[in-house]
Every structure is written in C-alpha cells, then in structure tokens.
Amino acid sequence: MRLSSRPRRGQDPADLAAEAAVQDAAPARPAYQKYAVDVHKSAIDGFGAFAGEPIPGQRKIGEIRGEAISLAEARRRIAGRQRIMMVEISDRTAIDATASTDPMRYTNHSCQPNARLQIRDGRIEFYALRAIDTGEEITVDYGETHHEGTLKCRCGKPGCVGWL
C-alpha cells in the first residue's frame, strides 16, 4: 500500500488540513476540569499534578471522579496499601479514584499547600489558595489520612509535620 499526502479527486486540501488538526488536537477536558493540569514525575512523591496554565487564586481547578463505595469497602480496599486514591466524602461513603483518569488524582500532600480540597455535594473539588504558575506542582494538605501518622511526609517544606 502506498501512502500519499496528495488529496484524492474531489477532496479539498483545506478539508484535509482541518481533519489533521482535529486528529492532532488533545482531547477536550471535561467541564469540571476548569484549568489544564498535566501529570509528571514529582519531587515530592511518585507522580504529581502540575498546572498546565496559570491558575488564578481562589478559583476552582478541577475535580476527581471515581467509584462511590461504602466506607467499609474503602477500608477493605486500602488495607496494607501505600498508595491510596480514596477520599471519604461522608460518614458512609468514599470515592475510589484508583481507576480515574482525572489528573487531580495525582495531587500530592504538602505542609504548605497552594490548593485545598473541598467536598461539596458529594464531589471532590480542588481550589487554588493563591495564584499557581504554569509548571508548578499543585498540592493540598491531606489532613487526617488512613496512614494514621505512619507514612513519612516528603514535601520538604519548612515546618513540615513529618508524617501523614
């Protein structure tokens, strides 16, 4: 088979260029993801969520979506695991974001975060505490975790609490 970049009879070259541009374009982000967020290796731990564009302070960055499960099931799933992508959203329900494709699921902990996590109407939302520059890692204070003080904090910030 021979490939050719020349248009077939009846094809407009402009249509071919437009089609190629659509195929090369990144997939559209979901409406709940308000700003571009990239996932890269993190100096804090594993992978992290990084601002793909400037994010103004006090603005919603995006959300994590996942499977809604009972707290009992959440605790069963996290038993013995170091990497947990589970968020309790009520006294009966948790969201398991393990299979989520949302980039915010890679948000690491910091003792001096630039964002905050908020549970609102059963959704896990992230808001910038201050302006976040392109390329800056987005971090939140995890607060109370299932690690119960047994996982070393790696944020490296002055005044780090030491453990999660």
C-alpha positions as CSV (number, residue, x, y, z in Angstrom):
1,M,0.0,0.0,0.0
2,R,1.3,3.4,-0.9
3,L,0.5,6.5,1.3
4,S,0.2,9.9,-0.3
5,S,-0.4,13.3,1.2
6,R,-1.9,14.5,-2.0
7,P,-5.7,14.8,-1.9
8,R,-7.9,12.3,-3.7
9,R,-10.0,13.5,-6.5
10,G,-12.8,15.7,-5.1
11,Q,-11.1,16.3,-1.7
12,D,-10.3,19.9,-0.8
13,P,-6.7,20.3,0.7
14,A,-8.2,22.7,3.3
15,D,-10.5,19.9,4.5
16,L,-7.6,17.5,4.8
17,A,-5.6,20.1,6.9
18,A,-8.6,20.7,9.2
19,E,-9.1,17.0,9.6
20,A,-5.4,16.5,10.5
21,A,-5.6,19.4,13.0
22,V,-8.6,17.8,14.8
23,Q,-6.8,14.4,14.9
24,D,-3.7,16.0,16.4
25,A,-5.6,18.1,19.0
26,A,-5.6,16.9,22.6
27,P,-8.9,15.5,23.8
28,A,-11.2,18.1,25.3
29,R,-11.1,18.2,29.1
30,P,-14.3,17.6,31.0
31,A,-16.3,20.6,32.0
32,Y,-15.5,20.0,35.7
33,Q,-11.8,20.4,34.9
34,K,-11.5,24.2,34.8
35,Y,-7.8,24.6,34.1
36,A,-5.2,22.5,32.2
37,V,-3.4,20.1,34.6
38,D,-0.5,17.9,33.5
39,V,0.8,14.8,35.2
40,H,4.6,14.4,35.6
41,K,7.1,12.8,38.0
42,S,7.1,14.7,41.2
43,A,9.9,15.6,43.5
44,I,7.5,15.0,46.4
45,D,6.3,11.5,45.6
46,G,5.6,9.4,42.5
47,F,3.6,11.4,40.1
48,G,2.1,14.8,40.7
49,A,-0.5,17.2,39.2
50,F,1.1,20.3,37.7
51,A,-0.5,23.5,36.4
52,G,-0.7,23.4,32.6
53,E,-1.5,27.1,32.5
54,P,-1.6,29.9,35.0
55,I,-4.3,29.4,37.7
56,P,-5.7,32.4,39.5
57,G,-6.0,32.3,43.2
58,Q,-9.3,31.3,44.8
59,R,-10.5,29.6,41.6
60,K,-11.8,26.1,41.2
61,I,-9.1,24.0,39.4
62,G,-11.0,20.8,38.9
63,E,-12.3,17.6,40.5
64,I,-11.6,13.9,41.0
65,R,-14.3,11.5,39.9
66,G,-14.4,7.8,40.8
67,E,-16.4,4.9,42.1
68,A,-18.7,5.7,45.0
69,I,-18.4,2.9,47.6
70,S,-19.2,2.3,51.3
71,L,-16.6,3.2,54.0
72,A,-16.3,-0.5,54.9
73,E,-15.4,-1.3,51.3
74,A,-13.0,1.6,51.1
75,R,-11.2,0.4,54.3
76,R,-11.1,-3.1,52.9
77,R,-9.5,-1.9,49.6
78,I,-6.9,0.3,51.3
79,A,-5.7,-2.3,53.8
80,G,-1.9,-2.6,53.5
81,R,-1.5,-0.3,50.6
82,Q,1.0,2.6,50.5
83,R,-0.6,4.5,47.5
84,I,-4.2,5.3,48.3
85,M,-6.5,7.2,46.0
86,M,-9.5,7.1,48.2
87,V,-11.4,10.1,49.6
88,E,-14.2,9.8,52.3
89,I,-17.0,12.2,51.3
90,S,-19.4,11.4,54.1
91,D,-19.7,9.3,57.2
92,R,-21.0,6.4,55.0
93,T,-19.4,7.0,51.5
94,A,-16.0,7.2,49.9
95,I,-14.8,7.8,46.4
96,D,-12.2,5.3,45.0
97,A,-10.3,7.2,42.4
98,T,-7.9,4.4,41.6
99,A,-9.2,3.9,38.1
100,S,-10.0,7.6,37.5
101,T,-8.4,9.4,34.5
102,D,-8.7,12.8,36.2
103,P,-5.3,14.5,36.6
104,M,-6.2,15.9,40.0
105,R,-6.0,12.3,41.4
106,Y,-2.2,12.8,41.4
107,T,-2.3,15.8,43.8
108,N,0.4,15.3,46.4
109,H,0.4,16.5,50.0
110,S,2.3,19.5,51.2
111,C,2.5,21.1,54.6
112,Q,2.5,24.4,52.7
113,P,-0.1,23.7,50.0
114,N,-1.1,26.0,47.2
115,A,-4.6,24.5,46.9
116,R,-7.3,23.0,49.0
117,L,-9.6,20.0,48.7
118,Q,-13.3,20.5,49.4
119,I,-16.1,18.0,49.5
120,R,-19.2,19.6,48.1
121,D,-22.5,17.8,47.1
122,G,-20.6,14.5,47.0
123,R,-17.9,15.9,44.7
124,I,-14.2,16.2,45.4
125,E,-13.2,19.6,44.3
126,F,-9.8,21.5,44.3
127,Y,-9.4,25.3,44.7
128,A,-6.3,27.4,44.3
129,L,-5.3,29.1,47.6
130,R,-3.2,31.6,45.6
131,A,-2.1,32.1,42.0
132,I,-0.3,29.0,40.7
133,D,2.2,29.4,37.9
134,T,2.4,27.1,34.8
135,G,4.5,24.1,35.6
136,E,4.1,24.5,39.4
137,E,3.0,21.3,41.3
138,I,-0.5,21.6,42.7
139,T,-0.5,20.4,46.4
140,V,-3.0,20.2,49.2
141,D,-2.8,19.4,52.9
142,Y,-4.3,15.9,53.2
143,G,-5.2,16.5,56.8
144,E,-6.3,13.3,58.5
145,T,-5.4,10.2,56.4
146,H,-5.8,6.4,56.6
147,H,-2.0,6.3,57.1
148,E,-2.6,7.4,60.7
149,G,0.8,9.0,61.1
150,T,2.8,6.1,59.7
151,L,3.7,7.5,56.3
152,K,6.7,9.9,56.1
153,C,5.8,13.3,54.6
154,R,8.1,14.1,51.7
155,C,7.0,17.7,51.0
156,G,10.3,19.2,52.2
157,K,8.7,22.5,53.2
158,P,9.9,24.4,56.3
159,G,7.8,23.4,59.3
160,C,6.9,20.0,57.7
161,V,4.8,18.0,60.2
162,G,6.9,14.9,59.3
163,W,4.2,12.2,59.0
164,L,0.9,11.6,57.3
